[in-house]
Amino acid sequence: MNEVTTQDMMDCREHRAALQASLRRQFPGNPVLSFCMNIPGPIKTDDEIRSAFEVGKNNILSALLQNSWQVEQEYEVHEKTGDEWIASIQADAIFLKQAMCAIEEKHPLGRLFDIDIIDTAGEKLTRTHYRTCLICQKQAQDCARSRCHSISELFVKVKELIHEGIP
């Protein structure tokens, strides 16, 4: 398994931001959807995580199809820093965010999905409420800040969710 460094993750974020900016320039009237996985720790992808990513991407594509929202252009990245799908979507940003939050909240793997929407002004739309911790159900940001759960404990929980969420 390939472990990532802090520098790897910083480079990944820069690359993601560049792809998002490129899509915003090419399709200024469309929001940008950015999908990756919430995987704590130094291992960001493996075969099981990639399978969960594919489940998430397929759920997103189904929601787009159900709402008649078109993908103008897309990029898919599979690196040791994780799996990502970034796309320009012909849709209203607010309705798109609502549909993506529904996937994150209702799908068995949804807690592992990180679906961001960047509106036409370049602003990342925020969810109406905080996400819960994978382990204790408190606010995830509080647990992350206080580091009340070990990385290995969190990774075990991620694997449990994947095993339960993929038929």
MITOR-586477 format. One record per residue: y, z, x of N, C-alpha, C in turn; residue in three letters. Coordinates in steps of 0.1 Angstrom, whole numbers, padded with zeros to 4 digits, always signed. Layout:
% MITOR-586477
YZXYZXYZXAla ...
//
This chain:
% MITOR-586477
-0012+0000+0008+0000+0000+0000+0012+0000+0009Met +0022-0008+0005+0035-0009+0012+0045+0002+0007Asn +0049+0011+0016+0059+0020+0013+0072+0014+0016Glu +0082+0018+0007+0096+0013+0009+0105+0024+0015Val +0115+0019+0022+0124+0028+0028+0137+0028+0020Thr +0146+0037+0023+0159+0038+0016+0166+0025+0018Thr +0166+0020+0031+0172+0007+0034+0166-0005+0026Gln +0153-0005+0024+0147-0015+0016+0152-0015+0002Asp +0154-0003-0004+0159-0002-0017+0173-0006-0018Met +0181-0003-0008+0195-0007-0008+0196-0022-0007Met +0188-0028+0001+0188-0043+0002+0184-0049-0011Asp +0174-0043-0017+0169-0048-0030+0180-0048-0041Cys +0187-0037-0041+0198-0036-0051+0209-0046-0048Arg +0212-0049-0036+0222-0059-0032+0217-0073-0037Glu +0204-0076-0034+0199-0088-0039+0199-0090-0054His +0195-0079-0061+0196-0079-0075+0210-0082-0081Arg +0219-0075-0075+0233-0076-0079+0238-0091-0076Ala +0234-0097-0065+0238-0111-0062+0232-0120-0073Ala +0219-0118-0076+0213-0126-0087+0220-0125-0100Leu +0223-0113-0104+0230-0110-0116+0244-0117-0116Gln +0251-0116-0105+0264-0122-0104+0263-0137-0105Ala +0253-0143-0098+0251-0157-0099+0249-0162-0113Ser +0241-0155-0121+0238-0158-0135+0251-0156-0143Leu +0259-0146-0140+0271-0144-0148+0281-0156-0145Arg +0281-0160-0133+0290-0172-0129+0286-0185-0136Arg +0273-0187-0136+0267-0199-0142+0268-0200-0157Gln +0266-0188-0163+0266-0187-0178+0275-0176-0182Phe +0288-0178-0181+0298-0167-0183+0298-0162-0198Pro +0293-0170-0207+0293-0165-0221+0280-0157-0225Gly +0271-0155-0215+0258-0148-0218+0257-0135-0211Asn +0251-0125-0217+0248-0113-0210+0236-0116-0201Pro +0234-0107-0191+0223-0108-0182+0214-0096-0184Val +0201-0099-0185+0190-0089-0187+0184-0087-0174Leu +0182-0075-0170+0176-0072-0157+0165-0062-0160Ser +0152-0066-0157+0141-0057-0160+0133-0054-0147Phe +0130-0041-0145+0122-0037-0134+0115-0024-0139Cys +0107-0018-0130+0099-0006-0134+0105+0006-0128Met +0105+0017-0136+0109+0031-0131+0097+0037-0124Asn +0096+0035-0111+0085+0041-0104+0090+0050-0093Ile +0089+0063-0094+0094+0072-0084+0085+0072-0071Pro +0092+0075-0060+0084+0075-0047+0085+0063-0039Gly +0078+0063-0028+0079+0052-0018+0070+0039-0022Pro +0061+0041-0031+0053+0029-0035+0058+0024-0048Ile +0064+0012-0048+0071+0007-0060+0062-0003-0068Lys +0052-0008-0062+0043-0018-0069+0029-0018-0063Thr +0020-0021-0071+0006-0024-0068+0000-0032-0079Asp -0013-0034-0079-0019-0043-0090-0017-0037-0104Asp -0018-0024-0105-0017-0017-0118-0002-0017-0123Glu +0007-0014-0114+0021-0015-0117+0025-0029-0121Ile +0020-0039-0114+0023-0053-0117+0018-0056-0131Arg +0007-0051-0134+0001-0054-0148+0010-0048-0158Ser +0015-0036-0156+0024-0029-0165+0037-0037-0166Ala +0042-0042-0155+0054-0050-0155+0052-0063-0164Phe +0040-0069-0162+0038-0081-0170+0037-0078-0185Glu +0032-0066-0189+0032-0062-0203+0046-0060-0208Val +0055-0054-0199+0069-0052-0203+0076-0065-0205Gly +0074-0074-0195+0080-0087-0196+0076-0095-0208Lys +0063-0095-0211+0058-0101-0223+0064-0095-0236Asn +0066-0082-0236+0072-0076-0248+0087-0080-0249Asn +0094-0081-0238+0108-0086-0238+0108-0100-0243Ile +0100-0109-0238+0099-0123-0242+0096-0124-0257Leu +0087-0116-0262+0084-0116-0277+0097-0112-0285Ser +0104-0102-0280+0116-0097-0287+0126-0108-0287Ala +0128-0115-0276+0137-0126-0275+0133-0137-0285Leu +0121-0141-0285+0116-0151-0294+0118-0147-0309Leu +0115-0134-0312+0117-0130-0326+0131-0130-0331Gln +0140-0129-0321+0155-0129-0325+0161-0143-0322Asn +0153-0153-0318+0158-0166-0315+0168-0166-0304Ser +0166-0157-0294+0175-0156-0282+0169-0165-0271Trp +0177-0173-0265+0172-0183-0255+0174-0177-0241Gln +0165-0180-0232+0166-0177-0218+0172-0189-0212Val +0184-0188-0206+0191-0199-0200+0185-0202-0186Glu +0184-0191-0178+0179-0192-0165+0173-0179-0161Gln +0163-0179-0153+0156-0166-0149+0152-0166-0135Glu +0151-0154-0129+0145-0152-0116+0135-0141-0117Tyr +0124-0143-0110+0113-0133-0110+0111-0130-0095Glu +0110-0117-0092+0109-0112-0078+0097-0103-0078Val +0088-0105-0068+0077-0095-0066+0077-0092-0051His +0083-0081-0048+0084-0076-0034+0078-0062-0033Glu +0077-0057-0021+0073-0043-0020+0082-0033-0026Lys +0095-0037-0028+0105-0029-0035+0103-0029-0050Thr +0094-0037-0055+0091-0037-0069+0091-0050-0076Gly +0088-0051-0088+0087-0063-0096+0100-0064-0105Asp +0106-0075-0105+0119-0077-0113+0119-0090-0120Glu +0125-0090-0132+0128-0102-0139+0142-0102-0143Trp +0150-0111-0140+0164-0112-0142+0167-0125-0149Ile +0174-0124-0161+0177-0136-0169+0190-0136-0176Ala +0195-0148-0177+0207-0150-0185+0202-0153-0199Ser +0207-0146-0209+0201-0147-0223+0213-0151-0232Ile +0210-0161-0240+0219-0165-0251+0218-0156-0263Gln +0226-0145-0262+0225-0135-0273+0238-0126-0273Ala +0239-0118-0283+0250-0108-0283+0245-0097-0275Asp +0253-0092-0265+0249-0082-0256+0245-0069-0263Ala +0253-0065-0273+0250-0052-0280+0237-0053-0287Ile +0234-0063-0294+0222-0065-0302+0210-0066-0292Phe +0212-0073-0281+0202-0074-0270+0199-0060-0265Leu +0209-0052-0262+0207-0039-0257+0199-0030-0267Lys +0202-0031-0279+0195-0024-0290+0180-0027-0290Gln +0178-0040-0289+0164-0045-0290+0156-0040-0277Ala +0163-0040-0266+0156-0036-0254+0154-0021-0253Met +0163-0013-0259+0161+0001-0260+0149+0004-0269Cys +0148-0004-0279+0136-0001-0288+0123-0003-0281Ala +0122-0013-0272+0110-0015-0264+0108-0003-0255Ile +0119+0001-0248+0118+0013-0239+0113+0025-0246Glu +0118+0027-0259+0115+0039-0266+0102+0039-0274Glu +0097+0027-0278+0086+0026-0287+0073+0022-0280Lys +0074+0014-0270+0061+0010-0263+0055+0021-0255His +0041+0022-0255+0035+0032-0247+0039+0033-0232Pro +0042+0021-0227+0047+0021-0213+0062+0021-0212Leu +0069+0022-0223+0083+0020-0223+0091+0030-0214Gly +0085+0041-0212+0092+0051-0203+0093+0046-0189Arg +0084+0037-0185+0083+0031-0172+0092+0019-0171Leu +0096+0013-0182+0105+0001-0182+0119+0005-0180Phe +0126-0003-0171+0140-0002-0169+0146-0015-0173Asp +0152-0016-0185+0158-0029-0189+0173-0027-0191Ile +0180-0033-0182+0195-0032-0182+0201-0045-0188Asp +0212-0043-0195+0219-0054-0200+0233-0054-0194Ile +0238-0065-0189+0251-0066-0183+0259-0075-0193Ile +0270-0070-0198+0277-0079-0208+0285-0090-0201Asp +0292-0098-0209+0299-0109-0204+0311-0105-0195Thr +0316-0092-0197+0327-0087-0188+0321-0081-0175Ala +0308-0081-0174+0302-0076-0161+0299-0061-0162Gly +0300-0055-0174+0297-0041-0176+0283-0038-0180Glu +0277-0029-0173+0263-0025-0177+0264-0016-0190Lys +0257-0021-0200+0257-0013-0213+0248-0001-0211Leu +0253+0010-0217+0245+0023-0215+0238+0026-0228Thr +0228+0034-0227+0220+0038-0239+0228+0049-0246Arg +0224+0051-0258+0232+0061-0266+0227+0075-0263Thr +0215+0077-0256+0210+0090-0253+0203+0089-0240His +0201+0101-0233+0194+0101-0221+0179+0100-0222Tyr +0173+0095-0212+0159+0094-0211+0153+0108-0207Arg +0141+0110-0211+0134+0122-0208+0126+0121-0196Thr +0123+0132-0190+0115+0133-0178+0101+0129-0181Cys +0094+0123-0172+0080+0118-0173+0071+0130-0175Leu +0074+0142-0170+0065+0153-0170+0069+0164-0180Ile +0081+0168-0180+0084+0180-0188+0093+0177-0201Cys +0097+0164-0202+0105+0160-0214+0119+0165-0214Gln +0124+0172-0204+0138+0175-0203+0145+0163-0199Lys +0158+0163-0198+0166+0152-0194+0162+0147-0180Gln +0159+0134-0178+0153+0129-0166+0163+0131-0154Ala +0176+0129-0157+0186+0130-0146+0186+0144-0140Gln +0185+0154-0149+0185+0168-0145+0173+0171-0136Asp +0161+0166-0140+0149+0169-0132+0150+0161-0119Cys +0155+0149-0119+0156+0142-0106+0166+0149-0097Ala +0177+0153-0102+0187+0160-0094+0182+0173-0088Arg +0175+0180-0096+0170+0193-0091+0157+0192-0083Ser +0151+0180-0084+0138+0178-0078+0127+0188-0082Arg +0126+0191-0094+0117+0201-0099+0103+0196-0100Cys +0100+0183-0098+0087+0178-0098+0085+0170-0085His +0073+0171-0079+0071+0164-0066+0069+0149-0069Ser +0071+0141-0059+0069+0127-0060+0054+0124-0063Ile +0045+0131-0057+0031+0129-0060+0027+0132-0074Ser +0033+0143-0080+0031+0147-0094+0037+0136-0103Glu +0048+0131-0100+0054+0120-0108+0046+0107-0107Leu +0041+0104-0095+0033+0092-0094+0020+0093-0101Phe +0014+0104-0101+0001+0107-0109+0004+0104-0124Val +0016+0109-0129+0019+0107-0143+0022+0092-0146Lys +0028+0085-0137+0030+0071-0138+0017+0064-0140Val +0007+0067-0132-0006+0061-0132-0013+0064-0145Lys -0012+0077-0150-0017+0081-0163-0012+0072-0174Glu +0002+0071-0174+0008+0063-0185+0003+0048-0184Leu +0002+0043-0172-0003+0029-0171-0017+0028-0177Ile -0026+0037-0173-0040+0037-0178-0041+0038-0193His -0032+0047-0199-0032+0049-0213-0025+0037-0220Glu -0016+0030-0214-0008+0020-0221-0012+0006-0220Gly -0022+0003-0210-0027-0011-0209-0041-0011-0215Ile -0043-0019-0225-0057-0019-0232-0067-0025-0223Pro 
//
